Amino acid sequence: MMTKAQDIYEDIICKILLLERNMINNDISQKNLEIWDSMTHLALVSELEQAFDFFLSDDDIIEIKTIGDIKKILGKHGINVT
């Protein structure tokens, strides 16, 4: 059963990276998803911050290279989306 946080997270990933829910996996990265450019990255960060009401540090933002990285960073902030 999906948690509310996981549902919100997947909605954001689908909306910003133009993916279907069944396509989301930890290995999707900036390198293998053409749409994931610098502007998309900022939109993704902004949506996550707004939805979960927290701010990512510059280091966290730079550290995000894959979907798996997003999950790790959210987990670091106490948000479980697995």
C-alpha positions as CSV (number, residue, x, y, z in Angstrom):
1,M,0.0,0.0,0.0
2,M,1.3,3.4,-1.0
3,T,1.8,6.1,1.6
4,K,0.6,9.6,1.1
5,A,4.2,10.8,0.9
6,Q,5.0,8.2,-1.7
7,D,2.0,9.1,-3.7
8,I,2.9,12.8,-3.7
9,Y,6.6,12.0,-4.6
10,E,5.5,9.8,-7.5
11,D,3.0,12.5,-8.7
12,I,5.9,15.0,-8.8
13,I,8.3,12.6,-10.6
14,C,5.6,11.9,-13.2
15,K,4.7,15.5,-13.7
16,I,8.2,17.0,-13.9
17,L,10.1,14.1,-15.7
18,L,7.1,13.1,-17.8
19,L,7.1,9.5,-16.7
20,E,4.4,7.0,-16.1
21,R,4.3,5.6,-12.5
22,N,5.3,2.1,-13.7
23,M,8.5,3.6,-15.3
24,I,9.8,5.1,-12.1
25,N,13.0,3.3,-10.9
26,N,16.0,4.3,-8.9
27,D,18.4,4.1,-11.9
28,I,16.7,6.9,-13.9
29,S,19.3,9.7,-14.0
30,Q,20.1,13.0,-15.6
31,K,22.4,11.0,-18.0
32,N,19.8,8.6,-19.3
33,L,16.7,10.8,-19.3
34,E,16.9,13.5,-22.0
35,I,14.2,15.8,-20.4
36,W,16.2,15.9,-17.1
37,D,18.2,19.1,-17.8
38,S,19.2,21.9,-15.4
39,M,15.8,23.7,-15.6
40,T,13.9,20.4,-15.0
41,H,16.3,19.7,-12.1
42,L,15.3,23.1,-10.5
43,A,11.6,22.4,-11.1
44,L,12.0,19.0,-9.5
45,V,13.7,20.5,-6.4
46,S,11.2,23.3,-6.1
47,E,8.2,20.9,-6.3
48,L,9.7,18.6,-3.7
49,E,10.4,21.4,-1.4
50,Q,7.0,22.9,-1.7
51,A,5.1,19.5,-1.4
52,F,7.1,18.4,1.6
53,D,7.6,21.8,3.2
54,F,11.4,21.8,3.6
55,F,14.4,23.2,1.9
56,L,17.2,21.2,0.3
57,S,20.8,22.4,0.9
58,D,22.9,23.3,-2.1
59,D,24.9,20.1,-1.4
60,D,21.7,18.0,-1.5
61,I,20.6,19.7,-4.7
62,I,24.0,18.9,-6.3
63,E,24.0,15.4,-5.0
64,I,20.8,14.5,-6.8
65,K,21.8,12.6,-10.0
66,T,19.2,9.8,-9.9
67,I,15.7,8.9,-8.7
68,G,17.4,6.8,-6.0
69,D,19.3,9.9,-4.8
70,I,16.0,11.8,-4.4
71,K,14.7,9.0,-2.3
72,K,17.8,9.0,-0.1
73,I,17.7,12.8,0.4
74,L,14.0,12.7,1.2
75,G,14.7,9.9,3.7
76,K,17.4,12.1,5.3
77,H,14.7,14.6,6.0
78,G,12.4,12.0,7.5
79,I,10.2,11.5,4.4
80,N,9.9,7.8,3.5
81,V,8.8,7.2,-0.1
82,T,9.9,3.6,-0.6
